[in-house]
Amino acid sequence: MSDGTPGSQHDALVIGGGFFGVCIASYLVRQRGLKRVCLVEREGELLTRASFHNQARVHNGYHYPRSFTTAFRSRVNLPRFISDWPDAVVTDFTKLYAIARRNSKVTSRQFVKFCREIGATVAPAADQFANLFQPRLIDTIFEVAEWAFDATVLGSWAAKELEGLDVDVRLSTRATEVSPASPAELRVTTVGPGGTDEVVSRLVFNCSYAGINQVGGSFAGVRTGIKQEITEMAMVKVPPALSRVGVTVMDGPFYSLMPFPSRGLHSLSHVRYTPHSSWVDQPGLDPYARLDGYQGGSRAAWMLRDAGRYMPKIAESVHVDSSFEVKAVLMKNENDDGRPILVEQDAAMPGFFSVLGGKIDNIYDVLESLDAASL
């Protein structure tokens, strides 16, 4: 870790110390051979925002029957993720996908056909699991191969990885402006514990997720439309019958219950109740200021009540607390629920790249995109 040197010169600067930012910094050193890489993160630790406050799901394609490309990429990326971070992947639970009888955008037959098309394992659930559901509301229950990741383990890996690669990590530091320093270099203004600083770098990677449009100066924002939401992830203590079970009800205004390894709890999200508010992202509209000023209460009781209609045992869960975060989604994928990556090179500053992914395994798609880029 470094406090930085005023006016310091680097080969690359990464904005954002989430999972994507850390992986890109590592990639630049290991694969591209850059010697002087700097990473700035507004929080006091790595991987503490969106990388932590999510459902911790290692996707295997099942979640995206309306987006074949997203589903197939998850199938391709999952084995790589397990191989690269085996200590972070948790597999000691049974994952179930249930198809609702009403209001689902996919039927049981369509779901099975979709799984076969992407090469994902799917089988009828054993009676001990099928009996957990209300047959009046649920048509079919499937057992699938899908797992969770421990964000705390990934956070420990991130700190060790960057330290071992001698990356200049600056925590509690915000990148506020970027502008050309010369025809081949960019100047990034940062604000941290030591005050205002400037970093001059040939390449800048903006991996600040919800803050992607909030780097000012000569950056006018990404060209791609982004929708942002304040979301609630409820943390619950489930009854013993569900302690080693994960559930996703498809595909509509339903819920998903997943083990959350880093806290020994389950996360509960609901299509109807998890999003609290939304807006179109734009420069100057700070999403984190909106989040900090949000006064809405928890909807966990509504989530549990509705989920309990489909799976009565869930109603016995205890709401421990909730995490609120800003979620960013490409507007073009609102209808098909796809989660493609965004790797956008700035037209006015060719050395400035904006990077956004919708789920953790997207990192491989990002790195493949960077492989093809002229850096």
Contacts in CASP RR format, 6 or more apart in sequence:
PFRMAT RR
TARGET T0000
AUTHOR 0000-0000-0000
METHOD contacts of the structure
MODEL  1
MSDGTPGSQHDALVIGGGFFGVCIASYLVRQRGLKRVCLVEREGELLTRA
SFHNQARVHNGYHYPRSFTTAFRSRVNLPRFISDWPDAVVTDFTKLYAIA
RRNSKVTSRQFVKFCREIGATVAPAADQFANLFQPRLIDTIFEVAEWAFD
ATVLGSWAAKELEGLDVDVRLSTRATEVSPASPAELRVTTVGPGGTDEVV
SRLVFNCSYAGINQVGGSFAGVRTGIKQEITEMAMVKVPPALSRVGVTVM
DGPFYSLMPFPSRGLHSLSHVRYTPHSSWVDQPGLDPYARLDGYQGGSRA
AWMLRDAGRYMPKIAESVHVDSSFEVKAVLMKNENDDGRPILVEQDAAMP
GFFSVLGGKIDNIYDVLESLDAASL
1 163 0 8 1.000
1 169 0 8 1.000
1 170 0 8 1.000
1 171 0 8 1.000
2 168 0 8 1.000
2 169 0 8 1.000
2 170 0 8 1.000
3 170 0 8 1.000
3 193 0 8 1.000
3 194 0 8 1.000
4 168 0 8 1.000
4 170 0 8 1.000
4 197 0 8 1.000
6 197 0 8 1.000
6 198 0 8 1.000
7 197 0 8 1.000
7 198 0 8 1.000
7 199 0 8 1.000
7 200 0 8 1.000
8 38 0 8 1.000
8 168 0 8 1.000
8 197 0 8 1.000
8 198 0 8 1.000
8 199 0 8 1.000
8 200 0 8 1.000
9 36 0 8 1.000
9 199 0 8 1.000
9 200 0 8 1.000
9 201 0 8 1.000
10 36 0 8 1.000
10 37 0 8 1.000
10 38 0 8 1.000
10 168 0 8 1.000
10 199 0 8 1.000
10 200 0 8 1.000
10 201 0 8 1.000
10 202 0 8 1.000
11 28 0 8 1.000
11 34 0 8 1.000
11 35 0 8 1.000
11 36 0 8 1.000
11 37 0 8 1.000
11 201 0 8 1.000
11 202 0 8 1.000
11 203 0 8 1.000
12 25 0 8 1.000
12 28 0 8 1.000
12 34 0 8 1.000
12 36 0 8 1.000
12 37 0 8 1.000
12 38 0 8 1.000
12 201 0 8 1.000
12 202 0 8 1.000
12 203 0 8 1.000
12 204 0 8 1.000
12 205 0 8 1.000
13 37 0 8 1.000
13 38 0 8 1.000
13 39 0 8 1.000
13 40 0 8 1.000
13 175 0 8 1.000
13 186 0 8 1.000
13 188 0 8 1.000
13 199 0 8 1.000
13 201 0 8 1.000
13 203 0 8 1.000
13 204 0 8 1.000
13 205 0 8 1.000
14 21 0 8 1.000
14 24 0 8 1.000
14 25 0 8 1.000
14 28 0 8 1.000
14 37 0 8 1.000
14 38 0 8 1.000
14 39 0 8 1.000
14 40 0 8 1.000
14 204 0 8 1.000
14 205 0 8 1.000
14 207 0 8 1.000
15 40 0 8 1.000
15 175 0 8 1.000
15 188 0 8 1.000
15 204 0 8 1.000
15 205 0 8 1.000
15 206 0 8 1.000
15 207 0 8 1.000
15 208 0 8 1.000
15 215 0 8 1.000
16 39 0 8 1.000
16 40 0 8 1.000
16 41 0 8 1.000
16 42 0 8 1.000
16 175 0 8 1.000
16 206 0 8 1.000
16 207 0 8 1.000
16 208 0 8 1.000
16 209 0 8 1.000
17 39 0 8 1.000
17 40 0 8 1.000
17 41 0 8 1.000
17 43 0 8 1.000
17 46 0 8 1.000
17 47 0 8 1.000
17 51 0 8 1.000
17 158 0 8 1.000
17 207 0 8 1.000
18 41 0 8 1.000
18 46 0 8 1.000
18 47 0 8 1.000
18 48 0 8 1.000
18 49 0 8 1.000
18 50 0 8 1.000
18 51 0 8 1.000
18 158 0 8 1.000
18 207 0 8 1.000
18 209 0 8 1.000
19 47 0 8 1.000
19 51 0 8 1.000
19 154 0 8 1.000
19 158 0 8 1.000
19 360 0 8 1.000
19 363 0 8 1.000
20 51 0 8 1.000
20 207 0 8 1.000
20 209 0 8 1.000
20 355 0 8 1.000
20 357 0 8 1.000
20 362 0 8 1.000
20 363 0 8 1.000
20 366 0 8 1.000
21 39 0 8 1.000
21 205 0 8 1.000
21 207 0 8 1.000
21 355 0 8 1.000
22 39 0 8 1.000
22 46 0 8 1.000
22 47 0 8 1.000
22 158 0 8 1.000
22 161 0 8 1.000
22 162 0 8 1.000
23 363 0 8 1.000
23 366 0 8 1.000
23 367 0 8 1.000
24 205 0 8 1.000
24 207 0 8 1.000
24 355 0 8 1.000
24 366 0 8 1.000
24 367 0 8 1.000
24 370 0 8 1.000
25 37 0 8 1.000
25 39 0 8 1.000
25 162 0 8 1.000
25 165 0 8 1.000
25 167 0 8 1.000
26 161 0 8 1.000
26 162 0 8 1.000
26 165 0 8 1.000
26 167 0 8 1.000
27 367 0 8 1.000
27 370 0 8 1.000
28 34 0 8 1.000
28 37 0 8 1.000
28 203 0 8 1.000
29 35 0 8 1.000
29 37 0 8 1.000
29 165 0 8 1.000
29 166 0 8 1.000
29 167 0 8 1.000
30 165 0 8 1.000
31 367 0 8 1.000
31 371 0 8 1.000
32 375 0 8 1.000
36 168 0 8 1.000
37 165 0 8 1.000
37 167 0 8 1.000
37 168 0 8 1.000
38 167 0 8 1.000
38 168 0 8 1.000
38 169 0 8 1.000
38 170 0 8 1.000
38 199 0 8 1.000
38 201 0 8 1.000
39 162 0 8 1.000
39 167 0 8 1.000
39 168 0 8 1.000
39 169 0 8 1.000
39 170 0 8 1.000
40 170 0 8 1.000
40 173 0 8 1.000
40 174 0 8 1.000
40 175 0 8 1.000
40 188 0 8 1.000
40 190 0 8 1.000
40 199 0 8 1.000
41 169 0 8 1.000
41 170 0 8 1.000
41 171 0 8 1.000
41 172 0 8 1.000
41 173 0 8 1.000
42 172 0 8 1.000
42 173 0 8 1.000
42 174 0 8 1.000
42 208 0 8 1.000
43 49 0 8 1.000
43 171 0 8 1.000
43 172 0 8 1.000
44 171 0 8 1.000
44 172 0 8 1.000
45 155 0 8 1.000
45 159 0 8 1.000
45 171 0 8 1.000
46 155 0 8 1.000
46 158 0 8 1.000
46 159 0 8 1.000
46 162 0 8 1.000
46 169 0 8 1.000
46 171 0 8 1.000
47 151 0 8 1.000
47 154 0 8 1.000
47 155 0 8 1.000
47 158 0 8 1.000
49 209 0 8 1.000
49 210 0 8 1.000
49 325 0 8 1.000
50 209 0 8 1.000
50 210 0 8 1.000
50 325 0 8 1.000
50 326 0 8 1.000
50 327 0 8 1.000
50 328 0 8 1.000
51 151 0 8 1.000
51 154 0 8 1.000
51 155 0 8 1.000
51 360 0 8 1.000
52 151 0 8 1.000
52 262 0 8 1.000
52 323 0 8 1.000
53 233 0 8 1.000
53 323 0 8 1.000
53 324 0 8 1.000
53 325 0 8 1.000
54 233 0 8 1.000
54 325 0 8 1.000
54 360 0 8 1.000
55 233 0 8 1.000
55 256 0 8 1.000
55 258 0 8 1.000
55 260 0 8 1.000
55 267 0 8 1.000
55 269 0 8 1.000
56 148 0 8 1.000
56 149 0 8 1.000
56 150 0 8 1.000
56 151 0 8 1.000
56 258 0 8 1.000
56 259 0 8 1.000
56 260 0 8 1.000
56 261 0 8 1.000
56 262 0 8 1.000
56 267 0 8 1.000
57 63 0 8 1.000
57 146 0 8 1.000
57 147 0 8 1.000
57 148 0 8 1.000
57 149 0 8 1.000
57 258 0 8 1.000
57 359 0 8 1.000
58 78 0 8 1.000
58 81 0 8 1.000
58 82 0 8 1.000
58 89 0 8 1.000
58 146 0 8 1.000
58 147 0 8 1.000
58 148 0 8 1.000
58 149 0 8 1.000
58 360 0 8 1.000
58 361 0 8 1.000
59 74 0 8 1.000
59 77 0 8 1.000
59 78 0 8 1.000
59 146 0 8 1.000
59 359 0 8 1.000
59 360 0 8 1.000
59 361 0 8 1.000
60 74 0 8 1.000
60 75 0 8 1.000
60 78 0 8 1.000
60 120 0 8 1.000
60 144 0 8 1.000
60 145 0 8 1.000
60 146 0 8 1.000
60 147 0 8 1.000
61 70 0 8 1.000
61 71 0 8 1.000
61 72 0 8 1.000
61 74 0 8 1.000
61 75 0 8 1.000
61 78 0 8 1.000
61 118 0 8 1.000
61 120 0 8 1.000
61 146 0 8 1.000
62 71 0 8 1.000
62 97 0 8 1.000
62 115 0 8 1.000
62 120 0 8 1.000
62 122 0 8 1.000
62 144 0 8 1.000
62 146 0 8 1.000
62 248 0 8 1.000
63 71 0 8 1.000
63 74 0 8 1.000
63 248 0 8 1.000
63 337 0 8 1.000
64 70 0 8 1.000
64 71 0 8 1.000
64 74 0 8 1.000
64 337 0 8 1.000
64 338 0 8 1.000
64 339 0 8 1.000
65 71 0 8 1.000
65 105 0 8 1.000
65 106 0 8 1.000
65 110 0 8 1.000
65 111 0 8 1.000
65 114 0 8 1.000
65 250 0 8 1.000
65 251 0 8 1.000
66 105 0 8 1.000
66 106 0 8 1.000
66 251 0 8 1.000
66 336 0 8 1.000
66 337 0 8 1.000
66 338 0 8 1.000
67 333 0 8 1.000
67 336 0 8 1.000
67 337 0 8 1.000
67 338 0 8 1.000
67 339 0 8 1.000
68 114 0 8 1.000
68 117 0 8 1.000
68 118 0 8 1.000
69 338 0 8 1.000
69 340 0 8 1.000
70 337 0 8 1.000
70 338 0 8 1.000
70 339 0 8 1.000
70 340 0 8 1.000
71 114 0 8 1.000
71 118 0 8 1.000
71 120 0 8 1.000
72 118 0 8 1.000
73 361 0 8 1.000
73 362 0 8 1.000
73 365 0 8 1.000
74 359 0 8 1.000
74 361 0 8 1.000
75 118 0 8 1.000
75 119 0 8 1.000
75 120 0 8 1.000
76 364 0 8 1.000
77 361 0 8 1.000
77 362 0 8 1.000
77 363 0 8 1.000
77 364 0 8 1.000
77 365 0 8 1.000
78 361 0 8 1.000
80 361 0 8 1.000
80 364 0 8 1.000
81 89 0 8 1.000
81 149 0 8 1.000
81 360 0 8 1.000
81 361 0 8 1.000
81 363 0 8 1.000
81 364 0 8 1.000
82 89 0 8 1.000
82 147 0 8 1.000
85 149 0 8 1.000
85 153 0 8 1.000
85 154 0 8 1.000
85 157 0 8 1.000
87 153 0 8 1.000
87 157 0 8 1.000
88 149 0 8 1.000
88 150 0 8 1.000
88 151 0 8 1.000
88 153 0 8 1.000
88 154 0 8 1.000
88 157 0 8 1.000
89 147 0 8 1.000
89 148 0 8 1.000
89 149 0 8 1.000
89 150 0 8 1.000
90 147 0 8 1.000
90 148 0 8 1.000
90 149 0 8 1.000
90 150 0 8 1.000
90 259 0 8 1.000
90 261 0 8 1.000
91 147 0 8 1.000
92 244 0 8 1.000
93 147 0 8 1.000
93 148 0 8 1.000
93 244 0 8 1.000
93 245 0 8 1.000
93 246 0 8 1.000
93 259 0 8 1.000
94 129 0 8 1.000
94 143 0 8 1.000
94 244 0 8 1.000
94 245 0 8 1.000
94 246 0 8 1.000
95 143 0 8 1.000
95 144 0 8 1.000
95 145 0 8 1.000
95 146 0 8 1.000
95 147 0 8 1.000
95 245 0 8 1.000
95 246 0 8 1.000
95 247 0 8 1.000
95 248 0 8 1.000
96 125 0 8 1.000
96 129 0 8 1.000
96 141 0 8 1.000
96 142 0 8 1.000
96 143 0 8 1.000
96 144 0 8 1.000
96 245 0 8 1.000
96 246 0 8 1.000
96 247 0 8 1.000
96 248 0 8 1.000
97 111 0 8 1.000
97 122 0 8 1.000
97 141 0 8 1.000
97 142 0 8 1.000
97 144 0 8 1.000
97 247 0 8 1.000
97 248 0 8 1.000
97 249 0 8 1.000
97 250 0 8 1.000
98 133 0 8 1.000
98 138 0 8 1.000
98 139 0 8 1.000
98 140 0 8 1.000
98 141 0 8 1.000
98 142 0 8 1.000
98 247 0 8 1.000
98 248 0 8 1.000
98 249 0 8 1.000
98 250 0 8 1.000
98 310 0 8 1.000
98 311 0 8 1.000
99 106 0 8 1.000
99 107 0 8 1.000
99 108 0 8 1.000
99 111 0 8 1.000
99 138 0 8 1.000
99 139 0 8 1.000
99 140 0 8 1.000
99 141 0 8 1.000
99 142 0 8 1.000
99 249 0 8 1.000
99 250 0 8 1.000
99 251 0 8 1.000
100 137 0 8 1.000
100 138 0 8 1.000
100 139 0 8 1.000
100 249 0 8 1.000
100 250 0 8 1.000
100 252 0 8 1.000
100 254 0 8 1.000
100 310 0 8 1.000
101 136 0 8 1.000
101 137 0 8 1.000
101 138 0 8 1.000
101 139 0 8 1.000
102 137 0 8 1.000
103 252 0 8 1.000
103 253 0 8 1.000
103 254 0 8 1.000
104 139 0 8 1.000
104 250 0 8 1.000
104 251 0 8 1.000
104 252 0 8 1.000
104 254 0 8 1.000
105 250 0 8 1.000
105 251 0 8 1.000
105 252 0 8 1.000
106 114 0 8 1.000
106 250 0 8 1.000
106 251 0 8 1.000
107 139 0 8 1.000
108 139 0 8 1.000
108 140 0 8 1.000
111 122 0 8 1.000
111 140 0 8 1.000
111 142 0 8 1.000
111 250 0 8 1.000
112 122 0 8 1.000
112 142 0 8 1.000
115 121 0 8 1.000
115 122 0 8 1.000
115 144 0 8 1.000
116 122 0 8 1.000
120 144 0 8 1.000
120 145 0 8 1.000
121 144 0 8 1.000
121 145 0 8 1.000
122 142 0 8 1.000
122 143 0 8 1.000
122 144 0 8 1.000
123 142 0 8 1.000
123 143 0 8 1.000
123 144 0 8 1.000
124 130 0 8 1.000
124 140 0 8 1.000
124 141 0 8 1.000
124 142 0 8 1.000
124 143 0 8 1.000
125 141 0 8 1.000
125 142 0 8 1.000
125 143 0 8 1.000
126 143 0 8 1.000
129 141 0 8 1.000
129 143 0 8 1.000
129 245 0 8 1.000
130 141 0 8 1.000
132 241 0 8 1.000
132 242 0 8 1.000
132 245 0 8 1.000
132 311 0 8 1.000
132 312 0 8 1.000
132 313 0 8 1.000
133 141 0 8 1.000
133 310 0 8 1.000
133 311 0 8 1.000
134 309 0 8 1.000
134 310 0 8 1.000
134 311 0 8 1.000
134 312 0 8 1.000
137 309 0 8 1.000
137 310 0 8 1.000
138 249 0 8 1.000
138 310 0 8 1.000
148 258 0 8 1.000
148 259 0 8 1.000
148 260 0 8 1.000
148 261 0 8 1.000
149 261 0 8 1.000
149 360 0 8 1.000
150 261 0 8 1.000
150 262 0 8 1.000
151 261 0 8 1.000
151 262 0 8 1.000
152 261 0 8 1.000
152 262 0 8 1.000
153 261 0 8 1.000
153 262 0 8 1.000
162 169 0 8 1.000
163 169 0 8 1.000
170 190 0 8 1.000
170 192 0 8 1.000
172 192 0 8 1.000
172 193 0 8 1.000
173 190 0 8 1.000
173 191 0 8 1.000
173 192 0 8 1.000
173 193 0 8 1.000
174 190 0 8 1.000
174 191 0 8 1.000
174 192 0 8 1.000
175 188 0 8 1.000
175 189 0 8 1.000
175 190 0 8 1.000
175 206 0 8 1.000
175 208 0 8 1.000
175 215 0 8 1.000
176 189 0 8 1.000
176 190 0 8 1.000
176 191 0 8 1.000
176 215 0 8 1.000
176 216 0 8 1.000
177 188 0 8 1.000
177 189 0 8 1.000
177 215 0 8 1.000
177 216 0 8 1.000
177 217 0 8 1.000
177 218 0 8 1.000
177 219 0 8 1.000
178 186 0 8 1.000
178 187 0 8 1.000
178 188 0 8 1.000
178 189 0 8 1.000
178 204 0 8 1.000
178 215 0 8 1.000
178 216 0 8 1.000
178 217 0 8 1.000
178 218 0 8 1.000
178 219 0 8 1.000
178 349 0 8 1.000
178 352 0 8 1.000
179 186 0 8 1.000
179 187 0 8 1.000
179 217 0 8 1.000
179 218 0 8 1.000
179 349 0 8 1.000
180 186 0 8 1.000
180 187 0 8 1.000
180 218 0 8 1.000
180 349 0 8 1.000
181 187 0 8 1.000
181 200 0 8 1.000
184 202 0 8 1.000
185 200 0 8 1.000
185 201 0 8 1.000
185 202 0 8 1.000
186 200 0 8 1.000
186 201 0 8 1.000
186 202 0 8 1.000
186 203 0 8 1.000
186 204 0 8 1.000
186 349 0 8 1.000
186 351 0 8 1.000
186 352 0 8 1.000
187 198 0 8 1.000
187 199 0 8 1.000
187 200 0 8 1.000
188 198 0 8 1.000
188 199 0 8 1.000
188 200 0 8 1.000
188 201 0 8 1.000
188 204 0 8 1.000
189 196 0 8 1.000
189 197 0 8 1.000
189 198 0 8 1.000
190 196 0 8 1.000
190 197 0 8 1.000
190 198 0 8 1.000
190 199 0 8 1.000
191 197 0 8 1.000
202 351 0 8 1.000
203 351 0 8 1.000
203 353 0 8 1.000
203 375 0 8 1.000
204 349 0 8 1.000
204 351 0 8 1.000
204 352 0 8 1.000
204 353 0 8 1.000
205 353 0 8 1.000
205 355 0 8 1.000
206 212 0 8 1.000
206 215 0 8 1.000
206 219 0 8 1.000
206 352 0 8 1.000
206 353 0 8 1.000
206 354 0 8 1.000
206 355 0 8 1.000
207 355 0 8 1.000
207 356 0 8 1.000
208 214 0 8 1.000
208 215 0 8 1.000
209 326 0 8 1.000
209 328 0 8 1.000
209 356 0 8 1.000
209 357 0 8 1.000
210 228 0 8 1.000
210 281 0 8 1.000
210 287 0 8 1.000
210 288 0 8 1.000
210 325 0 8 1.000
210 326 0 8 1.000
210 327 0 8 1.000
210 328 0 8 1.000
211 286 0 8 1.000
211 287 0 8 1.000
211 288 0 8 1.000
211 328 0 8 1.000
212 221 0 8 1.000
212 222 0 8 1.000
212 226 0 8 1.000
212 281 0 8 1.000
212 328 0 8 1.000
212 354 0 8 1.000
212 356 0 8 1.000
213 221 0 8 1.000
213 222 0 8 1.000
213 226 0 8 1.000
213 281 0 8 1.000
213 282 0 8 1.000
213 283 0 8 1.000
213 284 0 8 1.000
213 285 0 8 1.000
214 283 0 8 1.000
214 284 0 8 1.000
214 286 0 8 1.000
214 287 0 8 1.000
216 283 0 8 1.000
218 348 0 8 1.000
218 349 0 8 1.000
219 283 0 8 1.000
219 346 0 8 1.000
219 349 0 8 1.000
219 352 0 8 1.000
220 283 0 8 1.000
220 348 0 8 1.000
221 283 0 8 1.000
221 354 0 8 1.000
222 342 0 8 1.000
222 344 0 8 1.000
222 354 0 8 1.000
222 356 0 8 1.000
223 344 0 8 1.000
224 330 0 8 1.000
224 331 0 8 1.000
224 332 0 8 1.000
224 342 0 8 1.000
224 344 0 8 1.000
225 280 0 8 1.000
225 281 0 8 1.000
225 330 0 8 1.000
225 331 0 8 1.000
225 332 0 8 1.000
226 280 0 8 1.000
226 281 0 8 1.000
226 328 0 8 1.000
226 329 0 8 1.000
226 330 0 8 1.000
226 331 0 8 1.000
226 356 0 8 1.000
227 278 0 8 1.000
227 279 0 8 1.000
227 280 0 8 1.000
227 281 0 8 1.000
227 328 0 8 1.000
227 329 0 8 1.000
227 330 0 8 1.000
227 331 0 8 1.000
227 334 0 8 1.000
228 278 0 8 1.000
228 279 0 8 1.000
228 280 0 8 1.000
228 281 0 8 1.000
228 287 0 8 1.000
228 326 0 8 1.000
228 327 0 8 1.000
228 328 0 8 1.000
228 329 0 8 1.000
229 275 0 8 1.000
229 276 0 8 1.000
229 277 0 8 1.000
229 278 0 8 1.000
229 326 0 8 1.000
229 327 0 8 1.000
229 329 0 8 1.000
230 275 0 8 1.000
230 276 0 8 1.000
230 277 0 8 1.000
230 278 0 8 1.000
230 290 0 8 1.000
230 291 0 8 1.000
230 294 0 8 1.000
230 324 0 8 1.000
230 325 0 8 1.000
230 326 0 8 1.000
230 327 0 8 1.000
231 269 0 8 1.000
231 274 0 8 1.000
231 275 0 8 1.000
231 276 0 8 1.000
231 324 0 8 1.000
231 325 0 8 1.000
231 326 0 8 1.000
231 327 0 8 1.000
232 273 0 8 1.000
232 274 0 8 1.000
232 276 0 8 1.000
232 298 0 8 1.000
232 299 0 8 1.000
232 300 0 8 1.000
232 322 0 8 1.000
232 323 0 8 1.000
232 324 0 8 1.000
233 267 0 8 1.000
233 268 0 8 1.000
233 269 0 8 1.000
233 274 0 8 1.000
233 322 0 8 1.000
233 323 0 8 1.000
233 324 0 8 1.000
233 325 0 8 1.000
234 267 0 8 1.000
234 268 0 8 1.000
234 269 0 8 1.000
234 298 0 8 1.000
234 299 0 8 1.000
234 300 0 8 1.000
234 303 0 8 1.000
234 304 0 8 1.000
234 319 0 8 1.000
234 322 0 8 1.000
235 260 0 8 1.000
235 263 0 8 1.000
235 265 0 8 1.000
235 266 0 8 1.000
235 267 0 8 1.000
235 268 0 8 1.000
235 319 0 8 1.000
235 320 0 8 1.000
235 321 0 8 1.000
235 322 0 8 1.000
235 323 0 8 1.000
236 257 0 8 1.000
236 265 0 8 1.000
236 266 0 8 1.000
236 267 0 8 1.000
236 268 0 8 1.000
236 300 0 8 1.000
236 304 0 8 1.000
236 317 0 8 1.000
236 318 0 8 1.000
236 319 0 8 1.000
236 320 0 8 1.000
237 265 0 8 1.000
237 266 0 8 1.000
237 317 0 8 1.000
237 318 0 8 1.000
237 320 0 8 1.000
238 245 0 8 1.000
238 257 0 8 1.000
238 266 0 8 1.000
238 313 0 8 1.000
238 314 0 8 1.000
238 316 0 8 1.000
238 317 0 8 1.000
239 313 0 8 1.000
239 316 0 8 1.000
239 317 0 8 1.000
241 313 0 8 1.000
242 257 0 8 1.000
242 266 0 8 1.000
242 313 0 8 1.000
242 314 0 8 1.000
242 317 0 8 1.000
244 259 0 8 1.000
245 257 0 8 1.000
246 257 0 8 1.000
246 258 0 8 1.000
246 259 0 8 1.000
246 266 0 8 1.000
247 255 0 8 1.000
247 256 0 8 1.000
247 257 0 8 1.000
247 311 0 8 1.000
248 254 0 8 1.000
248 255 0 8 1.000
248 256 0 8 1.000
248 257 0 8 1.000
248 258 0 8 1.000
249 255 0 8 1.000
249 256 0 8 1.000
249 307 0 8 1.000
249 310 0 8 1.000
252 271 0 8 1.000
253 270 0 8 1.000
253 271 0 8 1.000
253 272 0 8 1.000
254 270 0 8 1.000
254 271 0 8 1.000
254 310 0 8 1.000
255 268 0 8 1.000
255 269 0 8 1.000
255 270 0 8 1.000
255 271 0 8 1.000
255 303 0 8 1.000
255 306 0 8 1.000
255 307 0 8 1.000
255 310 0 8 1.000
256 268 0 8 1.000
256 269 0 8 1.000
256 270 0 8 1.000
257 266 0 8 1.000
257 267 0 8 1.000
257 268 0 8 1.000
257 307 0 8 1.000
257 311 0 8 1.000
257 314 0 8 1.000
258 266 0 8 1.000
258 267 0 8 1.000
259 266 0 8 1.000
259 267 0 8 1.000
260 266 0 8 1.000
260 267 0 8 1.000
265 320 0 8 1.000
266 317 0 8 1.000
268 300 0 8 1.000
268 303 0 8 1.000
268 304 0 8 1.000
268 307 0 8 1.000
268 314 0 8 1.000
268 317 0 8 1.000
269 303 0 8 1.000
270 299 0 8 1.000
270 302 0 8 1.000
270 303 0 8 1.000
270 306 0 8 1.000
270 307 0 8 1.000
272 306 0 8 1.000
273 299 0 8 1.000
273 302 0 8 1.000
273 303 0 8 1.000
273 306 0 8 1.000
274 299 0 8 1.000
274 303 0 8 1.000
275 327 0 8 1.000
276 294 0 8 1.000
276 296 0 8 1.000
276 299 0 8 1.000
276 324 0 8 1.000
277 290 0 8 1.000
277 294 0 8 1.000
279 285 0 8 1.000
279 290 0 8 1.000
280 331 0 8 1.000
281 287 0 8 1.000
281 328 0 8 1.000
287 326 0 8 1.000
288 326 0 8 1.000
290 326 0 8 1.000
291 324 0 8 1.000
291 325 0 8 1.000
291 326 0 8 1.000
294 324 0 8 1.000
298 319 0 8 1.000
298 322 0 8 1.000
300 319 0 8 1.000
300 322 0 8 1.000
301 319 0 8 1.000
304 314 0 8 1.000
304 315 0 8 1.000
304 317 0 8 1.000
304 319 0 8 1.000
305 315 0 8 1.000
307 314 0 8 1.000
307 315 0 8 1.000
308 314 0 8 1.000
308 315 0 8 1.000
328 356 0 8 1.000
328 358 0 8 1.000
329 339 0 8 1.000
329 358 0 8 1.000
330 340 0 8 1.000
330 342 0 8 1.000
330 356 0 8 1.000
333 339 0 8 1.000
333 340 0 8 1.000
339 357 0 8 1.000
339 358 0 8 1.000
339 359 0 8 1.000
339 362 0 8 1.000
340 365 0 8 1.000
341 355 0 8 1.000
341 356 0 8 1.000
341 357 0 8 1.000
341 358 0 8 1.000
341 362 0 8 1.000
341 365 0 8 1.000
341 366 0 8 1.000
341 369 0 8 1.000
342 354 0 8 1.000
342 355 0 8 1.000
342 356 0 8 1.000
342 357 0 8 1.000
343 353 0 8 1.000
343 354 0 8 1.000
343 355 0 8 1.000
343 366 0 8 1.000
343 369 0 8 1.000
343 370 0 8 1.000
343 373 0 8 1.000
344 353 0 8 1.000
344 354 0 8 1.000
344 355 0 8 1.000
345 351 0 8 1.000
345 352 0 8 1.000
345 353 0 8 1.000
345 373 0 8 1.000
346 352 0 8 1.000
346 353 0 8 1.000
346 354 0 8 1.000
353 370 0 8 1.000
353 373 0 8 1.000
355 366 0 8 1.000
357 366 0 8 1.000
END
